[in-house]
């Protein structure tokens, strides 16, 4: 199965032309300038974003929200929602995707929950994260997370070793990392930290990669990741 993954588009509906079976989006779809304007976000979601989704060269798009996606946080109450037959929104839930190319079902789970660093969406409090993440099944084919797991003592295997904020603290999510090392999904796709390491890294047979397409200046700087699983 061929998968294309991206995150943190922030309204940049980039052209994706390479055909694949599945496209995964790891949150922060909302344009920054209208992220809390629910009227403008509704129009954008059902016009610009809708048209973009329909044009994507795949049969299915799986999306989990990010901390800037206030519109989704307010209006999408279901943990699994299907829109336009092509888009599936997952919030702390799993789905099965069938690839006709290899006649196989793939098990996918997605969570938008992030560790605290401000008053943003999908930040329930660090003391509640372990409970949320405990629902992640073992031996997944693909895990979508908006937050990036913090792996290692010095830096995040998904981020540059200089990606520390604020006050020198590591930017990644240590609680998420501890759960991942036990659950052992084959692929962990994440975003949130734009300056992350966009190369696939391997940790205890887990493939980890940050798929944000933006840099820290919110400029499109990276291509979506396409890989075979």
Long-range contacts (C-beta under 8 A, 24 or more apart in sequence): 1-97, 1-99, 1-101, 1-102, 1-104, 1-106, 1-228, 1-229, 2-101, 2-226, 2-227, 2-228, 3-142, 3-187, 3-226, 3-227, 3-228, 3-229, 4-58, 4-224, 4-225, 4-226, 5-189, 5-209, 5-211, 5-224, 5-225, 5-226, 5-227, 6-211, 6-212, 6-213, 6-224, 6-225, 7-66, 7-146, 7-189, 7-190, 7-191, 7-192, 7-210, 7-211, 7-212, 7-213, 8-66, 8-191, 8-192, 8-194, 8-212, 8-213, 8-214, 9-213, 9-214, 10-68, 10-214, 10-218, 11-44, 12-213, 12-214, 12-220, 13-48, 13-49, 13-52, 14-213, 14-220, 14-224, 16-56, 16-57, 16-224, 17-57, 18-57, 18-226, 19-57, 19-58, 20-57, 20-58, 20-226, 21-58, 21-59, 21-60, 21-97, 21-99, 21-100, 21-101, 22-58, 22-59, 22-60, 22-61, 22-62, 22-97, 22-99, 22-106, 23-56, 23-58, 23-60, 23-61, 23-62, 23-224, 24-61, 24-62, 24-63, 24-108, 24-142, 24-144, 24-189, 24-211, 25-61, 25-62, 25-63, 25-64, 26-64, 26-66, 26-110, 26-144, 26-145, 26-146, 26-189, 26-190, 26-191, 26-192, 26-211, 26-212, 27-63, 27-64, 27-65, 27-66, 27-67, 27-68, 27-69, 27-112, 27-146, 27-191, 27-192, 28-65, 28-66, 28-67, 28-68, 28-69, 28-146, 28-191, 28-192, 29-63, 29-65, 29-66, 29-69, 29-72, 30-68, 30-69, 30-70, 30-71, 30-72, 32-68, 32-218, 35-68, 35-69, 35-70, 35-71, 36-70, 38-70, 38-71, 38-74, 38-75, 41-70, 41-71, 42-71, 42-75, 45-71, 50-84, 53-84, 53-86, 53-87, 54-84, 54-86, 56-86, 59-86, 60-86, 60-88, 60-97, 61-86, 61-87, 61-88, 62-88, 62-90, 62-95, 62-97, 62-108, 62-110, 62-144, 63-87, 63-88, 63-89, 63-90, 63-110, 64-89, 64-90, 64-91, 64-110, 64-111, 64-112, 64-144, 64-145, 64-146, 65-89, 65-91, 65-112, 65-121, 65-122, 65-146, 66-112, 66-114, 66-121, 66-122, 66-146, 66-191, 66-192, 67-112, 67-114, 67-120, 67-121, 67-122, 67-123, 67-146, 67-192, 68-120, 68-121, 69-112, 69-121, 69-122, 70-121, 72-121, 73-121, 73-122, 90-144, 92-132, 92-135, 94-137, 94-140, 106-141, 106-142, 106-229, 107-137, 107-139, 107-140, 107-141, 107-142, 108-140, 108-141, 108-142, 108-143, 108-144, 109-136, 109-137, 109-140, 109-142, 109-143, 109-144, 109-185, 110-143, 110-144, 110-145, 111-136, 111-143, 111-144, 111-145, 111-146, 112-145, 112-146, 113-146, 113-147, 114-146, 114-147, 114-173, 114-192, 115-147, 115-173, 115-174, 115-175, 115-176, 117-165, 117-166, 122-146, 126-175, 129-173, 129-175, 129-176, 130-175, 130-179, 133-175, 133-176, 133-179, 134-179, 136-179, 136-180, 136-183, 136-185, 137-183, 138-182, 138-183, 138-184, 139-183, 139-184, 139-185, 139-186, 140-183, 140-185, 140-186, 141-185, 141-186, 141-187, 141-229, 142-185, 142-186, 142-187, 142-189, 142-229, 143-180, 143-183, 143-185, 143-187, 143-188, 143-189, 144-189, 144-190, 145-176, 145-188, 145-189, 145-190, 146-190, 146-191, 146-192, 147-172, 147-173, 147-176, 147-190, 147-192, 148-172, 148-173, 148-176, 148-190, 148-191, 148-192, 148-193, 148-196, 148-210, 149-173, 149-174, 149-176, 149-177, 149-180, 149-188, 149-190, 149-208, 150-174, 150-176, 150-177, 151-177, 151-203, 151-208, 156-193, 156-196, 156-197, 157-197, 157-201, 157-203, 157-208, 158-190, 158-193, 158-196, 158-197, 158-201, 158-208, 158-209, 158-210, 159-193, 159-195, 159-196, 159-197, 159-210, 160-195, 160-196, 160-197, 162-195, 163-193, 163-195, 163-196, 180-206, 180-208, 181-206, 186-229, 187-227, 187-229, 189-225, 194-218, 198-222, 198-225, 200-225, 200-227
